[in-house]
Amino acid sequence: MTTTIEVGMLGLGTVGSGVVSRLQQAATQIEQTQGLRLHLAAVAVNHLAAPRAVTLPLGTRLTDSIQAVVTDPKIQLVIEVMGTLEVAEQAIATALKHGKSVITANKDLIATAGDRLIAVAQRQHCDLFYEASVAGGIPILRTLTDSYATDQVTALAGIINGTANYMLSAMTAGQTYAQALAAAQTAGYAEADPTNDVLGLDTAYKLMILSRFAFGQGPTLPTLQPTGITQLTPTICQQAARSGWQVKLLAQAQPANGQLYCRVAPVAVPSQQALSQVGGVQNGVAVTSRAIGASLYTGPGAGSTATANSVLNDVIVAAHNLIHQTAGVAFNRQRQCLPVANFNQLSQAYLLFSSDSEHAWQRLALTQQVKLRRQTTNCYQTGILTPDQAQVLRANGAQLVPIMGTVTWAKSAAVKPLVVAADIAI
């Protein structure tokens, strides 16, 4: 038996067009395997006369009225792929208040206003799913919810911005920052305005969501103080690679000593770690847990097809919940209340980059009781530095990139580090 679900959509840009294409291509498969016929009843856009990348199915109404979609009594489920904040929040809230389940790929909105919208969904007994908001084609949120239901996640680290990862891979291969950005934009991997990607804001928003699923609590932007990739150079990336590390824009979260430590910043990942091999626009999320141990989930982090696939998977789950009258169960049921701190407050080892003389740095290291070992020209590996020692080195012109897995946790730490630290004895 096949059940028809009436679907409305807000937005018909890159992701929206991908949803329409995937829905048309997979319609027969969805009907045969899921017993569902997903009828796209209406799509709301800003400009009715704008050129479209896809042809809408017969019977789909194109409108410039968001309200006409979110208040339509025939529509049971709404897909939001507009990418705005205030307008999208109001539209989703209205749809939920009219008893419609909602699927969104809007990471910025979920990171900043998710709690408000989740509360509305719970009151209305509607689903609010947003798998596509993090790591596009990797079903990481549902994996954390379902596959770790009887496990305890102890650490999480992710490369979750394809633009930044593509650029760092290109810079490691010798391109300048400007060349890498231009190549990413030409290939369609970077926006015309890449600010959120290169400053780490996009990664920060995604970590805020991921951390809620892994640990029941997410950091805030002021706590994270994300550091992007704008200060990195091909020289830094190449010297790190020659010395056994890959520089990655990393999102990290790990509970210890009754706190949740988080960071978004360039980090030197040891080349023997699988996460270091996630290159180009690929994303990777490394999860450590008590029962499973270390796992790495990789896949495309963006792109209309991968993101649309995640959107439609959420749609199918929500559709089944509507049929079985089980809608309204929270997507994420993790809840905790821990003080949030930054990894920068912990002692750890760094790669130090500077064009100043080795003699000058060794002399400063001696006065600061810091261990320093030369790796390549203008690249050094430090011993474990306290935050104060790291600040002194920065004040003297050093560019420091933390080394993954070298944090010194107190003996009372609740969990072990994500990876075993490299030998840094000097």
N, C-alpha and C positions, 0 to 999 in steps of 0.2 A: 504493500500500500504506500502511495506517495502522498505526502502532505505539502501543500504550497504555503510558503511563508512570504508575506509581502514585505519588501525591503525598500527603504529610502536611503539616499546617499547625499551627503553635503560635501561638495567639492568634486571637480573633475580635472584636476591637474595631473601631475606625474603619477602619484599613487592612485588617485581615483580612476585614471585611465587604465592603470594596471589591474585594478579590481574588476572593471568592466570586461577587460580582455580575458582575465583568468576565469571569471564567472561564465563567460560564453564558452571557453575552451573546455572547462571542467564540468559543465552542466550535466552531461550524460553520466559521467562518473559519479558525481554527487548524488544524482537520482538513483543510480543502480546500487551504490554502496551505502548511502545514508538514508534513502527513502525520502529525500527532500527535493522540492522544486523551489529554488530561490528566485522569486520574481522581482526584478528591479522595477518598482512601480514609478519612482520619481527621483530625479537628481536636481539638486539646487546648485546654481552657479551664479557668479557675479554678473557676467555678461552673456546674454543669450546668443549674441551674434559672433562671439569669439570663435576662431577656428578650433577644431577638436582633433585630438590624436586618435580617437576611436569613434566608431559608429555605435550609437546606442541601440539596444535591442528593440524590436518592434513592440510597441505598447508602453515603452518607458517615456514618462512625461518629463520634459526639461522645463525648469522654472527658475526664476530669479528670486523666489521667495523662500527663505529658510523656514519661515513659519508654516508655509503650506505643506512642507514635508514633516516637520516635527509634531504638528498637531493633527495631521491627517488620521482619522480614526481607522482607516483600512490598513495603514502601515503598522507593522508589528515590531520592526527592528530597524534601527538607524545606524548607518556607517558614517562616521565623521572623519573626513580627510581634508579639511580646509587648511589646517596648519596655523590658524590664528589663536589668540588667547581669549580675550574678553568675549568676542562674538561666538567662538566655539564653546566656551563655558556656558554662556547663556543658552545656546542651542541645545547642548547636551542636557542641561538641567531641565529645559522645557520638554524635551523628548521623554526624559525619565518621568517627569511629573504627569505626562500623558500616558504612562504605562508601557513605554517602549524600551526594550533593551537596547544598549548602545555599544558599538565597537568603535574604537578610536586608535589612531596611530600617533596621536599628538603627545609626544614625550614632554615638551615644555609645559603643556597644560597639566598633565598628570603629575609631573614633579612638583609643580607650584600650587595647583588647585585640586589635586586628586582627592585629598581628604574630604573636601566639601562635596564633591560630586559622588564619591563613594557613599557618603552619609545619605544623600538624596536617593541613590539607587537602593540602599538598604531599606529606607522608609517606604519606597514604592514597590519593593519586592521585584526589582528588575535587575538584570545583569548589566555590569559595566566591565567590559574586557578591553585590554590594551596590550596584548602580546607584541604587536608590531611596533610599539613605542621604543623598544630596546633591541638592538642587534638584529634588526630586520628579518633575516631568514633563519635565525637560530631561535628555536622555541624555548628560550631560556627561562622565561617567567613561569610557564606551565610546567617545565621540568622541575624547577625549584618547588613549586606548589605540590606537584603530584609525586615525582620520583624521590623526593627527599622528605616525604610526609612522616616516615618513621626514623629518619636520620637527623643528625644535627650538623649543620654547616658551621665550620670553624674558621674559614677564611675564603675570601673571594678576590680575584684579580682579573681585570679584563681589558682587552684592547677593543673598545666599543665605538670608535669613530673612524670610519673608513677613509675619510678625507685626510685626517692627520696621519693615519698609518700609511696611506699611499705616498704622502709627501715625505715621510721619514724614510721609507724604503727607497724612494727616488734620490734623496739626499745622501743616503748611504752608498748609493751607486754613483754619486759624483755630481748630481745636479745641484744648482744653487737653490735657495729657498724660493726665489722668484720663479725660477724655471719649473720647480716641482709644483708650485701652486698653479702656474699657467697650464701645465700638463694635466693636472687634476681637473681644472675647469674645462679644458678642451675635451677631455674624456667624459665629461658629465659627472665627475665624482665630487666636484666642489661647486658651491653656489657662487653667483656673481659677487655676493658679499659673504666671504667665508669666516667672518668674525667669530661666530659661535664655535666653529670647528677648530680654528687655530688657537683660540684663547682658552680652550678647554671647557667652555660653558656647556656645549652639547654633551660632552662626556660626563660633566658634573650632573646634569639633569638625569642622565641615564643611570648613574651610580645611585642617585637619590631613590630611584625606583627599584633597582636591583637590590639595594641594601634592605629595603622594606621586606622584600620577598625572602631574602636569605636570613635576616636577623630580626625582623619585626620592627625595624626602625631605620630611618634614613637620616643622613646629615643635611644641613642647610648650606646654602651657598656661602654665607659668612664663615661657617665653620670650615668648609672645604678650602676656600680661597684658592680656586683652581689655578694652576700654572699651565700655560699652553706651550706651543712649540715655536713661538716667534723669535725666541732668543737662541735657538739652536742653529748650527751651521753644518755644512757638509763635512768640514774638518772634524767637528765633534763626533758626528755619526760614524765617520770612517775610522777615526782613531779608536773609538769604543769597539767597533767591529773587529779591528785588528788585534785588540787586546782581549777579545773573548766575550764581548757583550753586544747586544742589540739595544739601541735606545728606542723606547716605545712610550707613547702617551698612555699611561696606565691609570686605570681606576682601581683602587684597592679599598677593601673594608675587612676589618678583623676585630673581633671582641677580645679583650684581655684586661685583666685586673679591674673588672667591673665597669669598663668603658668600651665604647665602640670607636676604634681608630679608623680614620678614612683619609684618603688622599687622591687627588687628581693632579698628575704632574709627569713630566718626562722621567723615566726610570730606566736604569741600565739592567736589562734582563740577561742573565747568564745564557750563553749560546747553547749550553747543553739542556736548557729548559725548553720544553715543547712550545711554550707560549712565545718564545723569541722567534720562532720560525713562522709565525702568523704574519704574512707580508701583504703588501699592496692594499687593496680595499677590503680584504678579508677582516672579519672580527673573530675574536676568540675570548672565551670566558673560562678561566680556571677556577674550579670549585674544589675545596678540600672539606671533607666531612668525616665524622667519626666512623661511620659504618663502611662507606664506599672507599674512602681515602681520596686520592687525587684524581680528578677528572678534568678533561679539557673539551669544551664544546666550541666548534668552529663553523664558520659559514659566512655567506655574504651579509654584510651589515647594512646594506642599503640597496637601492634599485627598485624599480616599480614592480618587477615580477616577484622578487623575494618578499618584499613588504606586503604586496597584495596577497600572496599565499598565506602569510601569517594572519592577515585581516580575515580572509575567508575561513580559515580554520576556526577562528574565534566565532565567526558568524554561524558556522555549523554547530558548535557547542551551544551557543545561545539559542539557536533554533530548536535543538533537541530539548533544551530546558523549557522552552515555551510549550512545546508539545506535551511534555510530561509534567508541566506545571511545577517545575522545580527551580524557576528563575529566582534570583535574589540572594543566592549564597555568595558570600564575598569571594572575589577572585583570589585575594591574598588574606589568609587567616592568621598570619604571624603577627604577634603584638608583643613589644617589649618597650621598656623605658630605661635606656642607658644614657649616661652622659656621653656626648660625642666629642672626640678629640682628634687632632691631626697627627699623622705619622711624623710630621716635622718636629713634634715635641719629644720624639724618641731618639735614643742613641743608635747610630747606624753607620755603615761605611759608605763612602762616596767615590765616584770618579771625579778628579779635579782637573779642570782644563784651564791653562793659562799660557800666554806667550812669554811671561817673565822667566828669568833665568832659574834653572834648577837649584843653583846654589842659594838664591834668595828664598825659595820655597822651603828648602831643607833647613835653612837657618830659622825661618819662622816656625816650622814644624817643631824644631828642637825647643824653642822658647815656649811653645804652647803644649808641649808634651804630646805631640801628634805624630803617629807613624805615617810615613809617606814613602811610597815605592813608585819609581818611574816605570811606566808601561811603554809608551811611545813618546815621540817628540811632543812636548807640551801636554802630555796626558799622564796623570798619576793616580794611583789607587791609595786611598787613605785607610788607616785602621778605623776602629770604631770611634766616631766623634760624638761628643755630647752636643746638644743644640747650641750651647754657647760657643764651643770650639768651631762648629760649622759657621756660626755667624761671624766670628773673627776672620776666618778664611775668606768669606764672602766680602767682608769689609776691606780686605786687602786685594780685591780684584779677582778672586777665584770664581770660576763658574762650576758649581757642584751639581752632579747628577747622582741621586741616591741609587745604591745597588740593591736590587731586589733580593730579599731573603737574608739581609744582614742585620735586621733590627735586633737589638738586645732587649729581650723581654725579661722582666723581673721573674724570680723563681715562683712567685705566686700567680703568674699569668694563667688565665683560664684555658688557653689553647696554645698549641705549638705554632711556630711560624709556618707560612705557606710552603716554603721550600727550604732546604738545608743551605746555609750560607756557604759561599765559596771560601776557600782558605785565604785569609787576609793577613796572616802573620807576616811581619816585616822584620 
